[in-house]
C-alpha cells in the first residue's frame, strides 16, 4: 500500500476538515424544508425497457427547491404483501445506469430504485439559482452564495431521503427493510441517505467520495473528481486568504460530519491504492459511523475501480433482508 497511511493509522484517523458550528441546525432545518415539500410523484411504465415478471417504471418527484428529480424504479409484477427494497446511487457525472443490471433484485422479490443526481448525465433537473461560480464542478456549486443552503450537494443529499421515503411508502414495501448502496459519489450519497433517513436498514458505501476535503487537498490529490477544489482556489483565492472559510463551508456537505448519525448495519468497501478518493478520506467518515454493526472490506491491491466480487457481496448482504 503506497498512497496513504498504514492500515493501523487509517482505523484511528478522524479527519482534518472542519465541522461548521451550526452543522446540526443546518441539517435539521434542511430536513424540515424537505418535510414541507410535496413530492408530486409521477410513476409511469418505461418506454425504453421491459422485462418478463418486472414492472419497469419512470419515477419523477419534486425535490427541495422545486426541481423534478428522476429515478428508475423496478419491482416484481407479482408482489408480496411486504417485501424489502434497495436504493442505488451512481458515481460522479454519471446516471442511474442500465435497467437490466437491476433485475437480479426484482427476481428475488425486491423493489429497486436508482436515482439520477441533479444536473449530471441523467434525467433529473438542476434548477438551482445561486450566486458565484458554476464552472466545472458540483462540489463548489453554491459555495460563493451567502446562504450555505445553496450548496448543490445539500439538494442531492435531500433527494436521497425523498427517494427513500417514496419507496418506503410504496404498496408492498416494508419500510423497515430498505437498504442503500453506491459507488464513489454514490458511496457519499449512501452515507447521506443512511444518516438523514433513520429507517434505513443497512448501507454499503463503496470507496466514498465527498469526504474530508482538506485531507484530499493536503495530499495533493485534488485532481480528477476533486479537481474543482484546486481550480476554485487557483481562480478565486490564489493567495489562500479565505482557505479556512472555504473548507468550513464545504463542511456542511462533508459526509464525515454526517456519519455520526448513522446507526444502521453498515459496510464500507475500499481499495488501499485509491488515489481518486484516498483511503484516509474514506476512513475519516467510516471511523465516525455510530453503528454497533459496522465493517470495512479491504481490497489491498485495488484503486478506484471495480472491486473483485464486490457486486456479489452487495447482493448477498441485501438478500439478508428477505
C-alpha positions in Angstrom: 0.0 0.0 0.0 1.8 3.1 -1.3 -0.6 6.0 -1.4 -1.7 6.8 2.2 -1.3 5.9 5.8 -0.6 2.5 7.2 -3.7 0.5 7.8 -3.5 0.7 11.6 -3.4 4.5 11.4 -6.4 4.5 9.0 -8.5 2.8 11.6 -7.7 5.7 14.1 -7.8 8.6 11.7 -10.5 11.2 12.5 -10.2 13.6 9.6 -8.7 17.1 9.3 -11.5 19.0 7.8 -13.7 21.3 9.9 -17.3 20.9 11.0 -19.3 24.1 11.0 -20.6 25.1 14.4 -24.2 25.2 13.2 -24.0 21.9 11.3 -26.8 20.1 13.2 -29.1 23.1 12.9 -28.3 23.3 9.2 -29.5 19.7 8.6 -32.4 19.9 10.9 -33.7 22.9 9.0 -33.0 21.2 5.7 -35.0 18.2 6.7 -37.8 20.4 7.8 -37.7 22.0 4.4 -37.9 18.5 2.9 -40.9 17.7 5.1 -42.7 20.7 3.7 -42.0 19.8 0.1 -44.8 18.0 -1.7 -43.2 15.3 -3.8 -45.9 15.3 -6.6 -45.0 11.7 -7.6 -45.3 10.5 -11.2 -44.9 6.8 -11.8 -45.3 5.5 -15.3 -44.2 2.5 -17.4 -40.8 2.9 -19.1 -40.9 3.3 -22.9 -37.2 2.3 -23.0 -37.2 -1.1 -21.4 -39.3 -4.0 -20.3 -38.6 -7.5 -18.9 -40.8 -10.5 -18.1 -42.0 -10.5 -14.5 -40.9 -7.0 -13.8 -42.5 -3.6 -13.8 -40.0 -1.1 -15.1 -41.1 2.4 -14.2 -40.0 6.0 -14.7 -40.3 7.8 -11.3 -40.4 11.6 -11.1 -40.8 13.6 -7.9 -40.4 17.2 -6.8 -37.4 17.8 -4.6 -36.5 20.7 -2.4 -36.3 23.8 -4.4 -38.9 22.6 -6.9 -36.6 20.5 -9.2 -38.1 17.5 -10.9 -35.9 14.5 -10.0 -35.8 11.2 -11.8 -35.2 7.6 -10.7 -35.6 4.2 -12.4 -37.9 2.0 -10.3 -38.3 -1.7 -10.9 -40.5 -4.2 -8.9 -42.0 -7.6 -9.4 -45.3 -7.8 -11.3 -46.4 -10.3 -8.6 -45.6 -8.8 -5.3 -45.7 -10.0 -1.7 -47.7 -8.2 0.9 -44.5 -6.9 2.4 -41.0 -7.2 0.9 -37.7 -5.4 1.1 -36.3 -2.7 -1.2 -32.9 -1.3 -2.2 -31.8 2.1 -3.3 -28.8 2.5 -5.7 -26.7 5.7 -6.1 -24.3 6.3 -9.0 -20.9 7.8 -9.4 -20.0 11.4 -10.2 -21.0 12.7 -13.6 -22.9 9.5 -14.3 -26.5 8.4 -14.1 -28.8 5.6 -12.8 -27.3 3.1 -15.2 -28.8 0.3 -17.1 -32.2 -1.3 -16.4 -31.1 -4.9 -16.8 -28.5 -5.0 -14.1 -31.2 -4.4 -11.5 -33.3 -7.4 -12.4 -31.5 -9.7 -10.0 -33.1 -7.8 -7.2 -36.5 -7.9 -8.8 -36.2 -11.6 -9.4 -35.6 -12.0 -5.6 -38.8 -10.1 -4.8 -37.2 -6.6 -4.1 -38.3 -3.2 -5.3 -35.2 -1.3 -6.5 -34.9 2.4 -7.3 -31.8 4.1 -8.8 -31.5 7.9 -8.6 -30.3 10.3 -11.2 -28.4 13.2 -9.5 -29.4 16.7 -10.4 -27.5 18.2 -13.4 -25.4 15.1 -14.2 -25.9 12.7 -17.1 -29.4 11.5 -16.2 -32.9 13.0 -16.4 -33.0 14.9 -13.1 -33.4 18.7 -13.4 -30.9 21.2 -11.9 -32.9 24.4 -11.3 -30.6 25.8 -8.7 -30.1 29.6 -8.8 -27.2 30.7 -6.7 -24.6 33.5 -6.7 -21.0 32.8 -7.7 -19.2 30.5 -10.0 -20.8 27.4 -11.5 -17.7 26.5 -13.5 -16.5 22.8 -13.5 -17.9 21.0 -10.6 -20.8 20.3 -8.3 -18.8 20.4 -5.0 -18.3 24.1 -5.5 -21.8 24.8 -6.8 -23.3 27.4 -4.4 -20.1 27.8 -2.5 -20.0 31.6 -3.1 -23.6 32.2 -2.2 -24.1 34.0 1.1 -26.7 31.2 2.0 -24.9 27.9 2.6 -28.1 26.1 1.9 -27.5 26.9 -1.8 -24.8 24.2 -1.9 -25.9 21.8 -4.7 -25.0 18.7 -2.7 -27.4 19.6 0.0 -30.1 19.2 -2.5 -28.7 15.9 -3.8 -28.5 14.6 -0.2 -32.1 15.6 0.4 -33.1 13.9 -2.8 -31.8 10.6 -1.5 -34.0 11.0 1.6 -37.0 11.9 -0.5 -36.5 8.8 -2.7 -36.2 6.6 0.4 -39.4 8.0 1.8 -41.2 7.4 -1.5 -40.0 3.8 -1.8 -40.8 3.1 1.9 -44.4 4.3 1.3 -45.0 2.1 -1.8 -47.5 -0.7 -1.5 -45.8 -4.0 -0.8 -42.6 -2.4 0.6 -41.6 -3.0 4.2 -40.2 0.4 5.3 -38.1 -1.3 7.9 -36.3 -3.4 5.2 -34.8 -0.9 2.9 -31.1 -1.0 2.1 -28.9 1.6 0.2 -25.7 1.3 -1.6 -23.5 3.2 -4.2 -20.0 3.7 -5.5 -17.8 6.8 -5.2 -20.3 9.8 -5.4 -22.9 7.1 -4.8 -20.9 6.0 -1.8 -21.1 9.5 -0.4 -24.9 9.6 -1.1 -25.2 6.3 0.7 -23.7 8.0 3.8 -26.1 10.9 3.4 -29.2 8.8 3.0 -28.4 6.5 5.9 -27.6 9.5 8.1 -30.7 11.6 7.3 -33.3 8.8 7.0 -33.0 6.8 10.2 -35.3 4.0 9.0 -32.7 2.7 6.5 -32.0 -0.9 7.4 -28.4 -1.3 6.0 -25.9 0.6 3.9 -22.9 -0.3 1.8 -20.7 2.5 0.7 -18.0 1.7 -1.9 -14.9 4.0 -1.9 -17.0 7.1 -0.9 -16.4 10.5 -2.5 -17.2 13.8 -0.7 -15.3 13.2 2.5 -12.5 15.1 4.3 -11.9 17.6 1.6 -8.9 19.2 3.3 -7.2 15.8 3.6 -7.6 15.3 -0.2 -6.1 18.8 -0.7 -3.2 18.3 1.7 -2.3 15.1 -0.2 -2.2 17.0 -3.5 -4.9 14.7 -4.8 -7.4 17.4 -5.6 -7.4 16.1 -9.2 -9.8 14.1 -11.3 -13.1 14.0 -9.3 -11.7 16.6 -6.8 -10.1 18.9 -9.5 -12.7 21.6 -8.8 -11.1 22.2 -5.3 -7.8 23.1 -7.0 -9.5 25.2 -9.7 -11.6 27.1 -7.2 -8.6 28.1 -5.0 -6.4 28.9 -8.0 -9.0 31.1 -9.7 -11.0 32.5 -6.7 -8.4 32.6 -3.9 -4.9 32.3 -5.2 -3.3 33.7 -2.0 -5.4 31.4 0.1 -6.7 34.3 2.2 -10.0 32.6 2.6 -8.9 29.0 2.8 -10.3 28.3 6.2 -13.6 29.7 5.2 -13.6 27.6 2.1 -13.1 24.3 3.9 -15.5 25.3 6.7 -18.3 26.0 4.1 -17.6 22.6 2.5 -18.0 21.1 5.9 -21.8 21.3 5.5 -21.6 18.6 2.8 -18.7 16.6 4.1 -20.0 13.1 4.8 -17.7 12.6 7.7 -19.8 15.2 9.6 -23.0 13.3 8.8 -21.5 9.9 9.7 -22.2 10.0 13.5 -25.9 10.0 12.6 -25.7 6.5 11.0 -27.0 3.7 13.3 -27.9 1.0 10.8 -25.9 -2.0 9.7 -23.0 -0.5 7.7 -20.2 -1.7 5.5 -17.6 0.3 3.6 -15.6 -1.2 0.7 -12.3 0.4 -0.2 -9.1 -0.2 -2.2 -5.9 0.8 -0.5 -4.4 2.0 -3.8 -7.1 4.6 -4.4 -5.7 8.0 -5.5 -9.1 9.3 -6.5 -10.7 9.1 -3.1 -7.7 8.4 -0.9 -8.4 5.8 1.9 -7.7 8.2 4.7 -10.5 10.5 3.5 -12.8 7.4 3.4 -11.8 6.3 6.9 -12.4 9.8 8.3 -16.1 9.1 7.6 -16.2 5.4 8.5 -14.5 5.9 11.9 -17.3 8.3 12.9 -20.2 6.0 11.9 -22.1 5.3 15.2 -23.4 1.9 14.2 -22.8 -1.0 16.5 -22.6 -3.3 13.5 -20.1 -1.8 11.0 -17.3 -3.3 9.0 -14.7 -2.4 6.3 -13.9 -4.7 3.4 -10.4 -4.0 2.1 -9.1 -4.7 -1.4 -5.4 -4.3 -0.8 -4.2 -4.0 -4.4 -7.1 -2.1 -5.9 -7.6 1.6 -6.7 -10.8 3.5 -7.7 -12.1 0.7 -9.9 -14.5 -2.3 -9.9 -13.6 -4.3 -6.8 -13.4 -8.0 -7.5 -16.6 -9.9 -6.3 -18.0 -6.7 -4.7 -21.3 -6.8 -6.6 -21.9 -10.3 -5.4 -21.1 -9.3 -1.9 -23.5 -6.4 -2.0 -26.2 -8.6 -3.4 -25.8 -11.3 -0.7 -25.8 -8.6 2.0 -29.1 -7.2 0.8 -30.5 -10.7 0.5 -30.3 -10.9 4.3 -33.4 -8.7 4.4 -35.6 -11.3 2.7 
